[in-house]
Amino acid sequence: MFAKCREFFLDDVRRQIFFLILSGAALVASFFQIGGELPFNAAWVAIILCGIPILKDAATGLYERFDIKADVLVSLALIASVIIDEIFAAGEVAFIMQIGSFLEERTVAKARAGIEKLIRLTPRTARKLNADGNEESIIPVEEVEVGDVLRVFPGESIPLDGVIIRGESSIDQSVVNGESLPVDKKSGDEVFSGTLNCFGAFEMRATRRDADSSIQRMVQLVQSADAGKAKIVGLADRWATWIVLIALAAALGVWLVTGEIIRSVTILVVFCPCALVLATPTAIMAAIGNATRHGILIREGDALERLAAVRCVVFDKTGTLTCGTLKVTAVIAENDGEISEQRLFELAAAAESRSEHPLGKAVVGGFRERYPQKKLPQPETFEMLPGRGVSAGIGPHRILAGNAELLRAEGIEISSAGVKRAREQAVAGGTVIFLAQDGRFCGLIALADTIRENTPELIRGLKEQSIRPALLTGDNRHAAKHIAAVAGIDDVHAECFPENKLEIIDRFQQEGAPVCMIGDGINDAPALKKAYVGIAMGGIGSDVAVSAADIALVNDDLRQIPFLLQLAKRTMKTIKWNLTFSMALNFLAIILAGLGTLNPVTGALVHNAGSVAVILNSALLLNWKGKGKSRR
């Protein structure tokens, strides 16, 4: 029982909620004089539970940093109210302020585990070969030295950066640069830690130690980007110094003129920035509620405030502007008429039916989607040729499906028409599989990551709001330019590694264009951190990207981005109205308090009425639908 109670009170959120409930009940009992047999005013419960944390924070800020915030004025009002025996007013002020503080804290994201997930992407052991190369031992990656020879089997993550010295394979490098397709690697090619070996075992020589590996550098990039992005200070705290000085001057002036301390205390009470403190968190929480209904998860409390200032939206390509999955975009048979396009597609799908390569799977899936009633013939023989393609026996025919290097190795010449069509597909951002039957070139199949249907609509919506779109991607230049042209984006940066994305975003922001980065991959995590606002694709995006972002699109619906930008600006307008109204009400209450019209209790009720007005105004954001056409 004791252990459970201890666990409960060590939980900050549960403890704060419990104290607020007790304080609220105590204030109700004090106001209606319930429990008159108590030896003290019930409002003392609110003063102790809610007021002491305020006093502590104010004293700490003043002593350690001479930091004058809103809680300094609240502390003065609390102390003054207790001195003149206005216990209910003191408890009420402390209770309202703690509610505002609690709401503000709940809008700030919890500590995230994205960096730990990045670290876990790499295996913590490596297969080290001895000097003769005939024995291997499994050792911790921390013990691998530069120059050691390692063996990597299919399906394993590469433990360290290095160079292949024996063997061939295809490597999924999306974790490093977001490339949508595995990259063929052979002896002499560089490989990176954390990337996935799709096929073929190979041996590599380590060129960097674990502490200097690609994944570790990405972890460092995420950490440095996060540290360099300062959190926005709340508007109430920005104005707090002036509020404190004005309130003290007014209270002192009224005391000197009238000689009545109660009027001065009333001024301190009515000038307590309850409405001011509630102005921002209530509006943000209402906006967060609205965004949630649109499939937008806002993870950082001040993300909307930052988003309202954004002037440039930077997109990753694969999985963000595109669907992130390969589709067959063209089937082109040789123009001699011997093999039809359908037959060519059937041969390619049959040859690839036993392949685990993403290209092969896409070909098989595309054939079944286009010809659902057609049954694929099963290959009698099958051979995977890492880095080149596949060879299969289909009936009496030997079928080759792969890159141009595969056909050249077999002495098969690709026709000039085939070379021209392949070049056209490459310029359009496609990847080409060449087909040969019985030693003769017979056509090609093009695959590409297709653009999302709503992407052009999104880009138009951004331009209508005078926001500049840009594309940052690790994919090749041809694919990037093709997708950008279809989407309507003029500013394109291709073949970017994580550090390149950071440099470009930093340059944009130094030029006075706060950047919103939208991405989905692990390689986007540093950029999502570095940007003024980071938005991750929550549906298909990696856990690391979502953890690094301020906002996540739960359903990957990019059409919500223009609405989200509008909502951010509307939220800032609401906050500014709340602040203006609360300050105007406070100044009016000061005049009435100075004239003796208000006492501490009625003064507290008046300024709490202002708090209610602020909350009601913020609540209008819950159902705000934005400008223009429906977002659904």
VMD Tcl script that draws the C-alpha trace (Angstrom):
set ca {
  {0.00 0.00 0.00}
  {2.79 2.40 0.96}
  {4.68 1.53 -2.22}
  {1.62 2.29 -4.39}
  {1.08 5.65 -2.65}
  {4.74 6.51 -3.10}
  {4.56 5.59 -6.79}
  {1.42 7.74 -7.19}
  {2.99 10.85 -5.68}
  {6.21 10.42 -7.64}
  {4.16 10.73 -10.85}
  {4.11 14.49 -11.56}
  {0.93 14.46 -13.64}
  {-1.13 12.38 -11.20}
  {0.13 14.41 -8.25}
  {-0.76 17.74 -9.90}
  {-4.25 16.57 -10.83}
  {-4.85 15.26 -7.31}
  {-3.70 18.54 -5.72}
  {-5.89 20.58 -8.11}
  {-8.96 18.50 -7.23}
  {-8.30 18.92 -3.50}
  {-7.69 22.65 -3.90}
  {-10.88 23.16 -5.94}
  {-12.96 21.28 -3.34}
  {-11.36 23.33 -0.55}
  {-12.20 26.64 -2.28}
  {-15.82 25.55 -2.75}
  {-15.99 24.65 0.95}
  {-14.45 28.01 1.91}
  {-16.78 30.07 -0.31}
  {-19.95 28.39 0.94}
  {-18.60 28.08 4.50}
  {-18.89 24.30 4.48}
  {-17.14 22.57 7.35}
  {-17.29 25.51 9.71}
  {-16.02 23.33 12.52}
  {-12.54 23.29 10.95}
  {-9.94 25.24 12.97}
  {-8.77 27.02 9.79}
  {-10.16 28.43 6.54}
  {-10.44 25.60 3.98}
  {-8.86 27.89 1.35}
  {-5.53 27.32 3.11}
  {-5.46 23.91 1.37}
  {-5.35 25.66 -2.02}
  {-2.72 28.12 -0.77}
  {-0.43 25.31 0.41}
  {-0.93 22.86 -2.46}
  {-1.05 25.40 -5.30}
  {0.64 28.47 -3.85}
  {3.86 26.96 -2.46}
  {5.07 25.70 -5.90}
  {4.43 29.20 -7.31}
  {6.37 30.87 -4.48}
  {9.22 28.38 -4.90}
  {9.51 28.91 -8.68}
  {9.36 32.69 -8.34}
  {12.05 32.73 -5.62}
  {14.30 30.36 -7.57}
  {14.00 32.42 -10.76}
  {14.75 35.68 -8.95}
  {17.66 34.32 -6.92}
  {19.41 32.27 -9.61}
  {18.71 34.28 -12.79}
  {16.96 37.47 -11.66}
  {14.17 36.22 -13.90}
  {10.99 38.27 -13.42}
  {8.06 36.21 -14.69}
  {4.33 36.20 -14.10}
  {4.72 34.05 -10.99}
  {6.54 36.93 -9.22}
  {3.40 39.08 -9.30}
  {1.26 36.12 -8.26}
  {3.56 35.52 -5.29}
  {3.27 39.16 -4.20}
  {-0.53 39.00 -4.43}
  {-0.59 35.76 -2.45}
  {1.59 37.11 0.35}
  {-0.29 40.41 0.52}
  {-3.69 38.69 0.59}
  {-2.59 36.41 3.43}
  {-1.18 39.39 5.40}
  {-4.53 41.21 5.33}
  {-6.39 37.94 6.04}
  {-8.06 37.60 2.58}
  {-7.48 33.84 2.60}
  {-10.10 32.91 0.00}
  {-8.73 35.45 -2.50}
  {-5.20 34.08 -2.00}
  {-6.34 30.47 -2.49}
  {-8.39 31.37 -5.56}
  {-5.48 33.14 -7.25}
  {-3.10 30.23 -6.52}
  {-5.65 27.70 -7.82}
  {-6.29 29.55 -11.12}
  {-2.57 30.04 -11.74}
  {-1.80 26.37 -11.17}
  {-4.54 25.36 -13.62}
  {-2.92 27.59 -16.25}
  {0.51 26.18 -15.49}
  {-0.79 22.60 -15.67}
  {-2.45 23.20 -19.05}
  {0.74 24.76 -20.39}
  {2.85 21.82 -19.26}
  {0.48 19.33 -20.89}
  {0.98 21.00 -24.26}
  {4.74 20.43 -24.09}
  {5.91 17.08 -25.48}
  {7.37 14.49 -23.14}
  {10.97 13.37 -23.46}
  {11.22 11.20 -26.54}
  {13.11 8.02 -27.32}
  {13.93 8.74 -30.97}
  {17.68 8.90 -30.43}
  {17.66 5.56 -28.61}
  {15.77 4.03 -31.53}
  {18.40 5.36 -33.91}
  {21.12 3.74 -31.85}
  {19.26 0.41 -31.84}
  {19.21 0.34 -35.66}
  {22.75 -0.97 -35.79}
  {23.67 -4.44 -34.59}
  {25.83 -4.40 -31.49}
  {27.97 -7.29 -32.72}
  {29.99 -7.97 -35.86}
  {31.36 -11.10 -37.58}
  {35.13 -10.54 -37.64}
  {37.30 -12.76 -39.85}
  {40.81 -13.82 -38.88}
  {43.88 -13.02 -40.97}
  {43.43 -16.17 -43.11}
  {39.75 -15.47 -43.69}
  {38.68 -18.99 -42.79}
  {37.47 -18.40 -39.25}
  {35.04 -15.87 -37.89}
  {34.29 -14.67 -34.38}
  {31.40 -12.58 -33.16}
  {32.62 -9.54 -31.21}
  {31.03 -6.28 -29.95}
  {31.14 -3.53 -32.59}
  {33.01 -1.31 -30.12}
  {35.98 -3.69 -30.41}
  {36.20 -3.55 -34.21}
  {39.23 -1.59 -35.41}
  {39.70 0.24 -38.70}
  {41.03 -2.29 -41.22}
  {39.33 -5.34 -39.71}
  {37.57 -7.64 -42.19}
  {33.91 -8.37 -41.45}
  {31.39 -10.75 -43.02}
  {27.74 -9.72 -43.55}
  {25.03 -12.24 -44.42}
  {21.75 -11.56 -46.31}
  {19.08 -9.92 -44.16}
  {21.60 -8.47 -41.68}
  {22.22 -4.82 -40.93}
  {25.72 -3.62 -41.73}
  {27.48 -3.00 -38.40}
  {30.03 -0.35 -39.46}
  {31.01 1.86 -42.37}
  {33.37 0.09 -44.76}
  {34.27 -1.04 -48.25}
  {33.29 -4.36 -49.88}
  {36.35 -6.46 -50.69}
  {34.63 -9.71 -51.78}
  {31.09 -10.46 -52.97}
  {28.12 -8.56 -54.39}
  {24.77 -7.53 -52.97}
  {21.94 -5.02 -53.02}
  {21.82 -2.65 -50.04}
  {18.76 -0.85 -48.71}
  {20.23 2.58 -47.85}
  {16.95 4.34 -47.01}
  {18.01 4.71 -43.38}
  {20.89 6.96 -44.51}
  {19.66 8.88 -47.54}
  {16.03 7.90 -48.13}
  {16.65 6.27 -51.52}
  {13.53 4.39 -52.54}
  {15.38 1.46 -54.16}
  {18.16 -0.85 -52.93}
  {21.55 0.02 -54.40}
  {23.64 -2.66 -56.11}
  {27.09 -2.98 -54.52}
  {30.22 -4.86 -55.61}
  {33.86 -5.07 -54.63}
  {35.29 -1.59 -54.02}
  {31.92 0.04 -53.21}
  {31.33 1.81 -49.90}
  {28.66 0.59 -47.44}
  {27.24 2.34 -44.37}
  {26.33 1.26 -40.86}
  {22.64 0.68 -40.20}
  {21.84 -0.09 -43.85}
  {20.31 -3.46 -44.71}
  {21.99 -6.19 -46.75}
  {19.11 -7.46 -48.92}
  {20.86 -10.30 -50.77}
  {24.20 -12.00 -51.16}
  {26.81 -12.46 -48.42}
  {29.90 -10.27 -48.72}
  {33.08 -9.38 -46.90}
  {33.98 -5.80 -46.08}
  {36.86 -3.89 -44.58}
  {35.88 -1.48 -41.77}
  {36.88 2.12 -42.54}
  {35.46 3.76 -39.40}
  {35.07 2.74 -35.79}
  {31.65 2.51 -34.17}
  {31.82 6.01 -32.62}
  {32.40 7.55 -36.08}
  {29.87 5.47 -38.04}
  {27.06 6.90 -40.19}
  {24.34 6.07 -37.66}
  {26.32 7.55 -34.77}
  {26.88 10.71 -36.81}
  {23.13 10.87 -37.44}
  {22.50 10.58 -33.70}
  {24.88 13.49 -33.15}
  {23.11 15.50 -35.86}
  {19.73 14.94 -34.19}
  {21.12 15.98 -30.81}
  {22.85 19.10 -32.11}
  {19.82 20.14 -34.20}
  {17.55 19.79 -31.17}
  {19.90 21.81 -28.96}
  {20.13 24.55 -31.58}
  {16.35 25.04 -31.82}
  {15.45 27.24 -28.85}
  {11.97 26.94 -27.41}
  {9.70 29.96 -27.73}
  {9.16 31.81 -24.46}
  {5.49 32.23 -23.52}
  {3.98 35.62 -24.27}
  {2.87 36.01 -20.66}
  {6.47 35.63 -19.48}
  {7.70 38.06 -22.13}
  {5.41 40.73 -20.75}
  {5.84 39.72 -17.10}
  {8.54 42.27 -16.18}
  {6.41 45.21 -17.29}
  {3.30 43.74 -15.66}
  {5.09 43.39 -12.32}
  {6.49 46.92 -12.47}
  {3.13 48.49 -13.41}
  {1.25 46.54 -10.72}
  {3.77 47.43 -8.01}
  {3.81 51.08 -9.04}
  {0.01 51.25 -9.08}
  {-0.33 49.50 -5.71}
  {2.33 51.68 -4.09}
  {0.81 54.86 -5.57}
  {-2.70 54.04 -4.34}
  {-1.35 53.20 -0.87}
  {0.55 56.49 -0.66}
  {-2.45 58.51 -1.86}
  {-5.23 56.77 0.08}
  {-3.35 55.19 2.97}
  {-5.54 52.07 2.60}
  {-3.52 48.88 2.29}
  {-6.59 46.86 1.23}
  {-6.86 48.87 -1.99}
  {-3.24 48.15 -2.80}
  {-3.72 44.44 -2.16}
  {-6.83 44.48 -4.36}
  {-4.74 45.97 -7.17}
  {-2.22 43.15 -6.84}
  {-5.02 40.58 -6.86}
  {-6.84 41.98 -9.91}
  {-3.55 42.40 -11.74}
  {-2.65 38.73 -11.22}
  {-2.13 37.50 -14.78}
  {-4.52 34.54 -14.60}
  {-6.20 35.36 -17.90}
  {-2.81 36.24 -19.32}
  {-1.40 32.84 -18.34}
  {-4.50 31.02 -19.65}
  {-4.50 32.96 -22.94}
  {-1.88 30.83 -24.68}
  {-2.39 27.25 -23.38}
  {-6.18 27.28 -23.73}
  {-5.97 28.46 -27.34}
  {-3.26 25.95 -28.17}
  {-5.15 23.07 -26.54}
  {-8.32 23.98 -28.46}
  {-6.35 24.15 -31.70}
  {-4.74 20.79 -30.89}
  {-8.23 19.32 -30.42}
  {-9.30 20.70 -33.79}
  {-6.15 19.39 -35.49}
  {-6.64 15.93 -33.96}
  {-10.04 15.62 -35.64}
  {-8.31 16.32 -38.96}
  {-5.80 13.52 -38.39}
  {-3.01 15.83 -37.19}
  {-1.15 15.02 -33.99}
  {0.60 18.07 -32.48}
  {3.35 16.86 -30.19}
  {5.09 20.13 -29.21}
  {3.22 22.82 -27.28}
  {4.72 25.78 -29.12}
  {4.68 24.14 -32.58}
  {1.61 26.12 -33.68}
  {3.22 29.40 -32.64}
  {6.31 28.53 -34.67}
  {4.24 27.22 -37.59}
  {2.46 30.56 -37.92}
  {5.82 32.16 -38.80}
  {6.84 29.58 -41.44}
  {7.68 30.98 -44.88}
  {9.11 27.88 -46.57}
  {7.92 24.25 -46.54}
  {10.59 21.67 -47.40}
  {9.53 18.16 -48.45}
  {11.28 14.83 -48.55}
  {10.35 12.91 -51.70}
  {10.06 9.18 -51.10}
  {7.09 8.35 -48.88}
  {6.14 12.00 -48.48}
  {5.34 13.51 -51.87}
  {5.28 10.00 -53.32}
  {3.54 6.83 -52.16}
  {6.80 5.17 -51.17}
  {6.01 2.00 -53.14}
  {7.18 0.99 -56.61}
  {4.65 0.69 -59.43}
  {5.05 -0.56 -62.98}
  {4.72 2.57 -65.12}
  {5.57 1.17 -68.56}
  {5.87 -2.17 -70.37}
  {7.75 -1.72 -73.65}
  {8.22 -4.66 -76.03}
  {10.68 -4.63 -78.93}
  {9.00 -3.28 -82.04}
  {9.69 -6.43 -84.08}
  {6.31 -7.76 -82.95}
  {7.52 -11.20 -81.88}
  {6.49 -10.70 -78.24}
  {3.46 -8.67 -77.20}
  {3.51 -6.32 -74.19}
  {1.25 -8.68 -72.23}
  {3.52 -11.66 -72.96}
  {6.60 -9.62 -72.04}
  {4.97 -8.61 -68.74}
  {4.01 -12.26 -68.10}
  {7.55 -13.51 -68.72}
  {9.04 -10.85 -66.46}
  {6.58 -11.57 -63.64}
  {7.14 -15.32 -63.92}
  {10.93 -14.87 -63.84}
  {10.69 -12.56 -60.80}
  {8.09 -14.63 -58.93}
  {10.73 -16.22 -56.68}
  {12.74 -13.03 -56.21}
  {12.85 -11.20 -52.87}
  {14.10 -7.99 -54.49}
  {11.67 -5.00 -54.23}
  {11.85 -4.53 -58.02}
  {10.88 -8.14 -58.61}
  {8.03 -8.00 -56.13}
  {6.75 -4.82 -57.78}
  {6.74 -6.49 -61.20}
  {4.81 -9.51 -59.91}
  {2.35 -7.30 -58.01}
  {1.83 -5.07 -61.05}
  {1.09 -8.05 -63.31}
  {-1.45 -9.52 -60.88}
  {-3.11 -6.14 -60.50}
  {-3.39 -5.63 -64.26}
  {-4.29 -9.24 -65.14}
  {-6.04 -10.65 -62.04}
  {-7.47 -13.66 -63.91}
  {-4.19 -14.66 -65.52}
  {-2.19 -17.44 -63.82}
  {1.57 -17.02 -63.84}
  {3.67 -19.93 -65.14}
  {6.11 -21.23 -62.54}
  {9.84 -21.13 -63.38}
  {11.47 -24.55 -63.65}
  {14.86 -23.08 -62.76}
  {15.71 -19.88 -60.93}
  {18.96 -18.12 -60.08}
  {19.40 -14.85 -58.21}
  {22.29 -12.77 -59.57}
  {23.07 -10.18 -56.85}
  {23.58 -6.70 -58.20}
  {22.41 -7.68 -61.71}
  {19.02 -9.43 -61.76}
  {17.60 -12.96 -62.15}
  {17.76 -15.89 -64.56}
  {14.82 -18.26 -64.87}
  {13.69 -21.17 -67.02}
  {10.09 -20.63 -68.19}
  {8.99 -23.63 -70.25}
  {11.55 -24.12 -73.04}
  {12.85 -20.54 -72.70}
  {15.63 -19.02 -70.62}
  {14.58 -15.58 -69.38}
  {16.95 -12.91 -68.10}
  {15.51 -9.94 -66.17}
  {17.85 -7.31 -64.77}
  {20.06 -4.34 -65.52}
  {22.04 -3.59 -68.67}
  {25.18 -5.06 -67.10}
  {23.47 -8.46 -66.85}
  {22.66 -8.52 -70.56}
  {26.13 -7.31 -71.54}
  {27.71 -10.06 -69.40}
  {25.66 -12.60 -71.40}
  {26.72 -11.02 -74.72}
  {23.21 -9.72 -75.45}
  {22.96 -6.42 -77.33}
  {20.23 -3.94 -76.40}
  {18.73 -2.31 -79.48}
  {19.14 1.42 -80.07}
  {15.37 1.84 -79.63}
  {15.59 0.03 -76.29}
  {18.48 2.23 -75.14}
  {16.53 5.35 -76.11}
  {13.35 4.25 -74.31}
  {15.36 3.27 -71.22}
  {17.00 6.70 -71.17}
  {13.59 8.37 -71.44}
  {12.28 6.36 -68.50}
  {15.36 7.20 -66.41}
  {14.92 10.92 -67.09}
  {11.30 10.58 -65.95}
  {12.54 9.13 -62.64}
  {11.97 5.46 -63.44}
  {14.07 2.34 -62.91}
  {14.37 -0.03 -65.85}
  {14.45 -3.85 -65.97}
  {15.74 -5.22 -69.28}
  {14.29 -8.53 -70.55}
  {15.95 -11.12 -72.76}
  {14.57 -14.42 -74.04}
  {16.93 -17.15 -75.21}
  {19.85 -14.74 -75.63}
  {17.89 -12.03 -77.45}
  {16.75 -8.65 -76.11}
  {12.94 -8.50 -76.15}
  {11.91 -5.38 -74.20}
  {11.95 -3.56 -70.92}
  {9.76 -2.74 -67.94}
  {9.92 0.62 -66.13}
  {9.06 1.08 -62.47}
  {8.79 4.24 -60.40}
  {7.64 5.56 -57.08}
  {4.45 7.39 -58.09}
  {3.46 10.81 -56.80}
  {0.57 11.06 -54.35}
  {-2.65 12.06 -56.02}
  {-3.16 15.11 -53.78}
  {0.41 16.49 -54.01}
  {-0.21 19.12 -56.75}
  {-3.27 20.35 -54.80}
  {-1.10 20.71 -51.70}
  {1.58 22.73 -53.50}
  {-1.05 25.06 -54.99}
  {-2.50 25.60 -51.52}
  {0.91 26.57 -50.16}
  {1.60 29.00 -52.97}
  {-1.79 30.63 -52.38}
  {-0.59 31.39 -48.85}
  {2.68 32.86 -50.23}
  {4.70 29.96 -48.80}
  {7.62 28.68 -50.87}
  {7.81 24.87 -51.39}
  {11.13 23.07 -51.84}
  {12.20 19.45 -52.33}
  {15.07 17.79 -50.42}
  {15.76 14.16 -51.21}
  {18.47 11.52 -51.19}
  {17.18 10.11 -54.49}
  {18.89 10.70 -57.82}
  {18.56 13.99 -59.68}
  {16.37 12.63 -62.49}
  {13.77 11.16 -60.13}
  {13.76 14.29 -57.98}
  {13.30 16.70 -60.90}
  {10.53 14.58 -62.43}
  {8.50 14.42 -59.20}
  {9.10 18.14 -58.53}
  {7.89 19.05 -62.03}
  {4.69 17.03 -61.63}
  {4.07 18.51 -58.17}
  {4.81 22.09 -59.22}
  {7.95 22.61 -57.12}
  {10.74 24.74 -58.60}
  {13.36 24.52 -55.83}
  {14.92 21.01 -55.97}
  {17.90 19.57 -54.05}
  {18.72 15.93 -54.90}
  {21.21 13.29 -53.69}
  {21.23 14.77 -50.17}
  {22.61 12.98 -47.14}
  {21.28 13.99 -43.68}
  {24.07 16.54 -43.14}
  {23.31 18.12 -46.55}
  {19.67 18.56 -45.59}
  {20.73 20.27 -42.36}
  {22.99 22.67 -44.24}
  {20.26 23.62 -46.73}
  {17.62 24.14 -44.02}
  {20.08 26.21 -41.99}
  {20.81 28.37 -45.03}
  {17.10 28.95 -45.70}
  {16.53 29.99 -42.09}
  {19.53 32.29 -42.03}
  {18.08 33.99 -45.11}
  {14.99 34.83 -43.04}
  {12.67 32.03 -44.17}
  {11.64 29.86 -41.17}
  {11.38 26.30 -42.50}
  {8.77 23.61 -41.98}
  {10.28 20.22 -42.87}
  {7.95 17.37 -43.87}
  {9.44 13.87 -44.04}
  {8.90 10.22 -43.19}
  {12.21 8.39 -43.03}
  {14.86 7.77 -40.41}
  {17.27 9.83 -42.51}
  {14.88 12.80 -42.15}
  {15.11 12.86 -38.34}
  {17.98 15.40 -38.10}
  {16.27 17.72 -40.60}
  {12.95 17.43 -38.74}
  {14.77 18.49 -35.58}
  {16.69 21.31 -37.23}
  {13.72 22.90 -38.96}
  {11.69 25.60 -37.22}
  {8.82 23.08 -37.34}
  {9.08 19.39 -38.19}
  {6.11 17.39 -39.55}
  {6.34 13.61 -39.93}
  {4.16 11.24 -41.93}
  {2.70 9.29 -39.02}
  {1.08 6.50 -41.02}
  {4.02 5.22 -43.08}
  {6.78 7.18 -41.38}
  {9.40 5.59 -39.17}
  {9.12 5.77 -35.38}
  {12.33 7.78 -35.31}
  {10.98 10.41 -37.72}
  {7.74 10.74 -35.74}
  {9.71 11.03 -32.51}
  {11.90 13.78 -33.95}
  {8.98 15.82 -35.32}
  {6.80 18.44 -33.63}
  {3.70 17.36 -35.57}
  {2.62 14.06 -37.16}
  {0.08 13.45 -39.93}
  {-1.67 10.35 -38.61}
  {-3.28 9.44 -41.96}
  {-0.49 10.82 -44.18}
  {-3.03 13.24 -45.72}
  {-0.93 16.07 -47.15}
  {-4.08 18.03 -48.02}
  {-4.26 18.98 -44.35}
  {-1.03 21.01 -44.49}
  {-2.59 24.27 -45.86}
  {-5.38 23.96 -43.25}
  {-2.79 23.38 -40.52}
  {-0.93 26.54 -41.52}
  {-4.19 28.51 -41.45}
  {-5.06 27.03 -38.05}
  {-1.66 28.09 -36.69}
  {-2.20 31.69 -37.81}
  {-5.76 31.70 -36.45}
  {-4.47 30.38 -33.12}
  {-1.95 33.23 -32.86}
  {-4.71 35.77 -33.58}
  {-6.83 34.20 -30.84}
  {-3.93 34.31 -28.38}
  {-3.26 37.99 -29.14}
  {-6.95 38.83 -28.69}
  {-6.99 36.97 -25.39}
  {-3.94 38.87 -24.19}
  {-5.31 42.25 -25.26}
  {-8.68 41.60 -23.62}
  {-7.17 40.32 -20.37}
  {-4.82 43.30 -20.09}
  {-7.62 45.80 -20.82}
  {-9.80 44.17 -18.16}
  {-6.95 44.23 -15.66}
  {-6.31 47.94 -16.19}
  {-10.02 48.69 -15.75}
  {-10.03 46.62 -12.56}
  {-7.00 48.56 -11.28}
  {-8.90 51.82 -11.66}
  {-11.93 50.42 -9.83}
  {-9.70 48.97 -7.10}
  {-7.92 52.29 -6.68}
  {-11.27 54.02 -6.28}
  {-12.27 51.49 -3.62}
  {-15.09 49.97 -5.69}
  {-13.52 46.51 -5.59}
  {-12.22 44.62 -2.57}
  {-9.84 41.62 -2.83}
  {-12.61 39.00 -3.10}
  {-14.74 40.85 -5.67}
  {-11.57 41.83 -7.49}
  {-10.59 38.17 -7.74}
  {-14.05 37.32 -9.10}
  {-13.84 40.11 -11.71}
  {-10.47 39.05 -13.03}
  {-11.57 35.39 -13.00}
  {-14.52 36.43 -15.16}
  {-11.86 37.61 -17.60}
  {-10.30 34.15 -17.41}
  {-13.66 32.57 -18.31}
  {-14.00 34.93 -21.30}
  {-10.53 33.93 -22.48}
  {-11.37 30.23 -22.20}
  {-14.63 30.67 -24.12}
  {-12.88 32.60 -26.89}
  {-10.21 29.92 -27.15}
  {-12.90 27.23 -27.32}
  {-14.10 28.71 -30.64}
  {-10.96 27.20 -32.20}
  {-12.30 23.70 -31.53}
  {-14.71 23.89 -34.48}
  {-12.87 26.37 -36.69}
  {-12.99 25.04 -40.26}
  {-10.48 27.23 -42.03}
  {-10.86 29.33 -45.14}
  {-11.84 28.08 -48.57}
  {-13.16 24.65 -49.44}
  {-13.63 21.77 -47.05}
  {-10.48 19.93 -46.05}
  {-12.21 16.56 -46.03}
}
mol new
graphics top color blue
foreach p $ca { graphics top sphere $p radius 0.5 }
foreach p [lrange $ca 0 end-1] q [lrange $ca 1 end] { graphics top cylinder $p $q radius 0.2 }
display resetview
